[in-house]
Amino acid sequence: MPNKKRKTRKVCSTPKQCRISLPYYMSNKDKVNANDLAKLLPDFETINEVNGRSSLRQKALSKSSRKDCGRLLDVLDGCCNSEPCGSAACPRCYREYRRWFYAEVCRLYEQYDEAHTLTIIYYDECLTSKELYKFDSKALKDRLRKQLERSGFEQPVIGCLEIDYHPEIKRWLLHFHVLVLGDPTPVKALREYFKKHIEIEGRNTINKPVHLGVIKDKVEALSYLCKSYCSRVEAYTDELGRRQTRKIGLKDKELQLSLLVLDRMGYSGLLLLYGVRRHGSKLVVSE
């Protein structure tokens, strides 16, 4: 029997007066002020780029016979500006989320005299594909908040969870890119919690779980905290015999899994807030 052709939903036109009804959205004031990432970053993803990225994700999902992939495929296919799907796996919706995130984080950043970026990698939480499928970020975020509190962080810490696949060890590594507002001195105490060396079979390098960064370019640094995709990190040896890594796109099955995970966790599952709470579509410092 011939294969049944999948029905394709019509793409909605974009009403001029339409406001995207996402869980997080930028106010009209934010869209015209100096904190709109779409106007500040020259290579910020365009509408055509996210539409193309959505098509590639739909193509990858269509290659799977799994019901959850088919469901997510329909969600992405039906997304449009007048009726956004709101999925964290949707590049169209995530583009708006990134604009909101940058505007809110930038507003808090400007209230402090000192700020740094921090990358925290949980090597002891590397997951197989089967484990990642069931992964719940709540426990890991709670663990990080407790470590921040015990380390003496009293000022806000804001950022996002990122997940990359490392074929070298056939595992997914979980890490946070965060903004540390105020005095970064507690980072020294935080490093003590990650002092224990965790060996990962197949990964022949020294693990460095905590990286403190200096902010030289505000737009570049703050926009890097929140990304809409997972990557494949491949290790290789350069001409001088040194171990290097490069980030490339995920293969189809890896991409399918990452999209299912992003969709399930949603924006709130990826967002890390410490000393900050969300009030409507605003981030406010906790009392």
C-alpha positions in Angstrom: 0.0 0.0 0.0 1.3 3.5 -0.8 2.3 5.7 2.2 -0.3 8.1 3.3 0.7 11.7 2.8 0.7 13.7 6.0 -1.7 16.7 6.0 0.0 20.0 6.1 -1.6 22.9 8.0 -1.7 26.3 6.4 0.7 28.9 7.8 -1.2 31.8 9.4 -0.7 35.3 8.1 0.6 37.8 10.6 -1.9 40.5 11.7 -0.2 43.9 12.3 -1.9 44.3 15.7 -1.1 40.8 16.9 0.9 40.3 20.2 2.5 36.9 20.6 0.8 35.2 23.6 3.8 33.3 24.9 4.3 32.4 28.6 7.0 35.1 28.5 6.7 38.1 26.3 8.3 41.5 25.9 6.2 44.6 26.5 5.8 47.1 23.7 8.1 49.4 25.6 10.9 46.8 25.7 10.6 46.3 21.9 11.4 49.9 21.2 14.0 50.6 23.9 17.7 49.9 23.9 17.3 46.3 25.2 15.8 44.6 22.2 18.3 41.9 21.2 16.9 41.7 17.7 18.1 45.3 17.2 21.3 45.0 19.1 22.9 41.8 17.8 23.8 42.0 14.1 23.7 38.2 13.7 20.6 37.7 15.8 18.3 35.1 14.2 16.0 36.5 11.6 12.4 35.4 11.0 13.6 33.6 7.8 16.3 31.8 9.8 14.0 30.5 12.5 11.5 29.4 9.9 14.2 27.5 8.2 15.3 26.0 11.4 11.8 24.9 12.2 11.5 23.2 8.8 14.8 21.3 9.6 13.4 20.2 13.0 10.2 19.1 11.5 12.0 17.1 8.8 14.0 15.3 11.6 10.9 14.6 13.6 9.1 13.2 10.5 11.8 10.5 10.2 10.7 9.0 13.5 7.7 6.6 13.9 7.3 7.5 17.6 4.0 9.1 18.6 5.6 11.8 20.7 7.7 12.9 17.7 4.6 13.0 15.6 2.8 15.1 18.1 5.6 17.5 18.4 5.9 17.7 14.6 2.2 18.8 14.4 2.9 21.4 17.1 5.8 22.9 15.3 4.0 22.7 11.9 1.0 24.6 13.3 2.9 27.4 14.9 2.5 30.9 13.5 2.8 34.4 14.7 -1.0 34.8 15.3 -1.2 31.5 17.1 2.2 30.6 18.6 2.6 27.1 19.9 4.7 28.2 22.9 6.9 25.1 22.8 10.6 25.5 23.9 11.4 23.2 21.0 10.0 25.8 18.5 12.7 28.2 17.2 10.0 30.8 16.3 8.7 30.9 19.9 12.2 30.6 21.4 13.3 33.7 19.4 10.7 35.7 21.3 11.7 34.1 24.6 15.3 35.1 24.0 14.3 38.7 23.4 12.3 38.7 26.6 15.1 37.0 28.6 17.7 39.5 27.3 15.6 42.6 28.0 14.8 41.4 31.6 18.4 40.3 32.4 19.8 43.5 31.0 17.5 45.6 33.1 18.8 43.9 36.3 22.4 44.0 35.0 22.2 47.7 34.8 21.3 48.0 38.5 24.6 46.6 39.7 28.1 48.0 39.7 29.7 44.6 39.2 28.7 41.5 37.3 30.3 38.3 35.8 29.3 35.3 33.8 29.7 31.8 35.2 29.5 28.4 33.6 28.8 25.4 35.9 29.2 21.9 34.4 27.7 18.9 36.2 30.0 16.1 35.1 28.5 13.8 37.7 25.1 14.3 36.0 26.1 13.1 32.5 23.2 11.1 31.1 22.6 8.4 28.5 19.9 9.1 25.9 17.5 7.0 27.9 18.2 8.9 31.1 17.9 12.2 29.4 14.4 11.3 28.0 13.1 11.1 31.6 15.3 13.9 33.0 13.6 16.4 35.3 15.6 19.7 35.7 13.9 20.6 39.0 16.1 18.5 41.2 19.3 19.7 39.5 18.2 23.4 39.8 17.4 22.9 43.5 20.8 21.4 44.0 22.5 24.4 42.4 20.5 26.8 44.4 21.5 25.1 47.6 25.2 25.2 46.5 24.9 28.9 45.8 23.3 29.6 49.1 25.9 27.6 51.1 28.7 29.3 49.1 27.5 32.7 50.3 25.8 34.2 47.2 23.5 37.0 48.4 23.0 38.8 45.1 20.9 37.5 42.1 22.1 34.7 39.8 20.2 34.3 36.6 20.7 31.9 33.7 19.7 28.9 31.7 20.3 25.2 31.5 22.1 23.9 28.4 22.4 20.3 27.2 25.0 19.0 24.8 25.8 15.6 23.4 29.4 14.3 23.6 29.9 11.3 21.2 33.3 10.8 22.8 31.6 9.4 25.9 28.2 8.8 24.4 26.6 11.0 27.1 24.7 14.2 27.4 26.4 16.9 29.6 24.3 19.3 31.6 25.6 22.8 32.3 24.4 26.2 33.3 25.4 29.6 31.8 24.5 32.2 34.4 25.0 35.9 35.2 26.3 36.6 38.7 25.3 40.1 39.9 27.3 41.8 42.6 30.5 40.5 44.3 31.8 37.3 42.7 33.9 36.3 45.8 31.5 33.4 46.7 32.6 31.7 43.4 35.7 30.6 45.3 33.6 28.7 47.9 31.4 27.3 45.1 34.4 25.7 43.5 35.0 23.7 46.7 31.7 21.9 46.0 33.1 20.8 42.6 36.6 20.1 43.8 36.2 16.3 43.7 37.6 15.1 40.3 35.0 13.0 38.5 36.4 10.7 35.9 34.3 9.9 32.9 35.2 6.9 30.9 36.4 7.8 27.4 36.9 11.5 28.2 40.7 12.0 28.4 41.0 15.5 29.7 40.9 17.4 33.0 37.4 18.4 34.0 36.9 22.1 34.8 33.4 22.4 36.2 33.4 26.1 37.2 34.4 28.9 34.8 34.2 32.6 35.8 34.1 35.1 32.9 34.7 38.8 32.7 32.1 40.7 30.7 33.7 42.7 27.9 30.8 43.0 25.6 27.4 43.2 27.4 25.3 42.2 24.4 27.4 39.2 23.4 27.8 38.0 27.0 24.2 38.2 28.1 22.8 36.8 24.8 25.1 33.8 25.2 23.3 32.9 28.5 20.2 31.7 26.6 20.3 29.6 23.5 17.5 27.8 21.7 19.3 24.6 20.7 21.4 21.7 21.9 24.7 20.8 20.2 27.0 17.9 19.4 30.4 18.5 20.9 33.1 16.5 19.0 36.7 16.2 20.3 39.7 16.2 18.0 43.5 16.6 18.0 44.9 19.7 16.4 48.3 19.9 14.5 50.2 20.4 17.7 48.7 17.3 19.3 46.4 19.3 21.6 42.9 18.1 22.4 40.2 20.5 21.0 36.5 20.4 20.7 34.0 21.8 18.2 30.2 22.3 18.3 28.2 21.0 15.4 24.6 20.1 14.7 23.0 17.1 16.2 22.3 14.0 14.1 18.6 13.1 13.5 18.0 10.8 16.5 19.9 13.1 18.8 18.0 16.1 17.5 14.6 14.3 18.0 15.5 13.5 21.6 16.7 17.0 22.4 13.5 18.5 20.9 11.3 16.2 23.0 13.2 17.1 26.1 13.1 20.9 25.4 9.4 20.6 24.7 8.7 18.7 27.9 10.8 20.9 30.2 9.6 24.2 28.7 11.0 27.6 29.4 10.5 27.4 33.1 12.4 24.1 33.3 15.4 25.7 31.5 15.4 29.0 33.5 17.5 29.2 36.6 16.6 32.0 39.1 18.3 32.6 42.4 17.5 35.7 44.4 15.1 36.6 41.7 11.4 35.8 41.1 9.1 36.2 38.1 6.2 38.6 38.5 4.1 38.3 35.4 6.5 38.9 32.6 9.0 40.8 34.7 12.0 39.5 36.7 12.2 41.2 40.1 14.9 40.8 42.8 13.5 38.9 45.8 13.3 40.7 49.1 
